[in-house]
Structures are given as C-alpha cells and as structure tokens.
Amino acid sequence: MQTSLSLRERKRTDTFRSIHEAAAELVLDRGLMNVTVDEIVERAGVSQRTFFNYFPTKEDAVVGLRAPELTDEMLQSFRAHVGSDLLSSAVELLAAVIRTALVPGDDPVRRKELTAEYPELRKRFMLRIADAERLALQVIEDQPESLPNTDEAARVLIALAGAVIRFSYQSQPGSVTADDQATLHHGIETFREVLRNAL
C-alpha cells in the first residue's frame, strides 16, 4: 500500500528524477566518457553540492540509482505476512527495497539500453541490487521461526526472490519501480508451478 508523499518528499523525488534525466539524456547523446558532472548539473539546474547529495557518482546518476533503504512500513508488512506465505513475503520485501534505490517512474527500456552499452553502468546497477538483497536478507534472518537452518535457507530464499523479480519484469512490460503487484504475483505463481512439477 502506497502512502501519499509529503511536499518535501515530492521535491526530493523531483530533484532525483531531474538529475537522472539530465545525466541519461546527455550520455545517450554524447557517450558516458564525454559527459561531466558539471554538464549534468547545468542541464538539471542544480548545484554540484545538490548532485552529490543525491548521487555518489556520475554513473549512479545516469542509471538513476541511490542506496536502497528499508523502511518501517516494509518491515511491518513482511512481519505481518511472513507466516502465511514466505515466498510471496520475501519477493514483495525485496521488490520494495529495490524500488527505493531507483528513480520512481523510470524508463526500463532506456536503462536496459544504457547498461547494455556501458558495462560499468551495469556493474553499478548490480551493486545496488546486491545492496538491496543484503538488506532484505537481514530481515529474513531476523525471523528464525519462519525458516529451518536459517542462514542457508534465508540465502536460498533471497536468491529465489531475486529470480522471481527478474523473471517477472523481463517477461512483462514495465519496471520493478512500477509497484505492479499483478506482475509480481504472476511471477510467484509461475515459479511455484515450476517448482511443484520439478520436485
């Protein structure tokens, strides 16, 4: 369930998006090595200080990445549902954490084009996904009653959740930032069916 954003949060999101849009457009036009942070901030209409408050590197700005976060709302949602459906709870938790790292309303086609063209951008993207997986893993490991052999089982569950998310958004148009529960649900059910038939 999404809550409405405060004015301050909307401004932060707008600034995050405008820096990302400027960076991505410049790189698509001129190439990653030919674009500087100075050019990005000029196009976005922000200061260098503002740029670095939002993005640690030019590469993060181009792909639209920030450090993922784990909110109290995510924790409460996971804890409320973990007993009834562990796989769905893990997938929804990981997807929610990943969403915090990406520009809301991002363009997945453009991101795919950029990460295909520039391997260093794909590396940055994968590092942020790994950060999100670590946060979600900590939450699952803190629920020992839900998993036998907690450490190994938690890592397997996060790997499975990541696979479900990749499958869901590769096979459907859209992006993980869309918060599309129907797409995630379809991916979860597809994995359940395959696992039932494979075992």
N, C-alpha and C positions, 0 to 999 in steps of 0.2 A: 504494500500500500504506500503510495507516494503522498508526501505532505507538501503543502504549498511552500514555496521558498520565500524567505524574508527579502526585503528590498536589498539588504546588504549582500545576501547570498546570490540574488539575481545579478547584482552588479559584478560580483566576483566571477560568476559564470560567464557573463557577457565579456568581461576583460579576458578571461581564459580563452574564450572562443575567438575573440578578435585577434589576439596574438597568434593563436594556432592558424587561423585562416590566412593571415598575412604571411606567416612562415611557409605554409604549404603551397600557397599560390606562387610565391617567389621561387621556391625550389622547383616546382613544376615548370615554371617559365625559364629558369636560368641554370638549374642544377645545384646540387647540395653544396659543392665546394665553392661556388661562385656567389653565395649569399652570406651576408654577415648579420650579426645580431643588430648592428646599427641600422641596417636597411629594414630589418623586421620591425624594430621599434618605431622607425619613422613611418612605415606603412600602417602599422597598428595604431599610431597616435598615442604611444605610451613612452615612459622613460625607461632607460636601461635598468634602473632600480626596480621598477614595476615588473619588467620582463623577468628578472632573476628572482623576484618574489613568487612568480608563478611557475617558472621552468628553470631547472638547474643547467640545462644545456640547449643549444640550438636544435639538436636532434630531437629532444623531447618536445620542443615547441612545434617542430614540423609534423611529428606524428600525433601530437595532441595528448601528451602523457604527463601525469603527475604521480606522486607517490600514492598508492592506494590506501584507503582508510577503512577502519572497522568501526561502525557506529553502534551505539547502544540499541538502536532500533533493529539492526541486523542481528545482534546477539539475542535480543528478546524473541525475535521471530524464529531464529534457529532453535532456541531452547524450548519454545512453545510447541514446535512440530517434530523435533528430533525423535521422540518416542514412537510416533506413528508411522513415519516414512523417512528413514535415514538417508536414502539415496536422494530423494527429492529435496530434503532439507540441505544436504551438502551442495547439491547443484545450485540451488537458489542462493545459498550463502556465498559461494564462490562467484557466481554471476554478479551479485550485488556488490561485492568487494571490487571486482574488476571494473564495474561501472564507475566507481569513484575515481579511478585512475584515468578515465578517458573523457574527452570533450563531449558533453551532452549533445545529442543530435548530430554526431559525427557522420562523415561520409565514408562508409566502409569500402566502397569501390576505390575512392581516392587513396585511402590508407593502404589498401592492398597494392595499388599501383606504385605508391611511394616505397613501400617496404620491399617490393619485388625489384625495383630499380636500384635501391641503395641498401645493401646488406647490413650496413651499420645501423640503419633505422629499424630493420627487423630485429637486430640484436637488442636495441633499446626497448622495443615493444615486448620481446620475450623476457627481458629482465623485469619489467613491470608486472607481467603476468606471473612470473615466479614470485615476486614480492606479494602479490595477491594470494597466491597459493599458500605461502608461508603463514600469512595472517589467518586464512581460513583453517589451515591445519592446526594452528594453536587452539582455535576454538573447539575443534573436534576432539583434540587430545585432552581438553579440559572436561570432556563428557565421558569419563571412563565407564559409566554404567551402560552406555549405548554400544560399546564395541568390546569384543573379546580381544586379547592381545593388542592393547590399544595402539602402541606405536606403529606396528606394521599395518594393522587394519586401517588406521587413520590415513596413512600414506597411500594405501591402495584406494581408499575412498576418495581422496582428493585427486588422484590420478584419473579415476573413473569419472569424477565430476568434471574435470577438465576436458576429458574426451567427449563427454555428453555435450558440453558447451561448444566445443569446436565443431562437432557434427551438426548440432542444431543450427548454428549460424552459417555454416558452409553450405548446408542443403536448403536453406531458406533465405530469401532476400532479407536484408536488414542487418542489424548490428546488435551486439550484446548491450550497447547503450540504450537500445530502444525499450528495455524492460518488457519484452514481449513474453508473457507467461505461456501463451499458447504454443509458441515456438519451442520454448524450453520443455514444456510438458510433452510435446510430440517427441523430442529427442530422448527424454527419460523413458517414455513408454517403448520406443524403438529399441533402446538398449536393454530394457527388461525382457522384451520378447526374444532378442538375440541370445541373451544370457540363459534364459529358460531353455531354449532349444539347443544351446551349446553344451549344457551340463548334463 
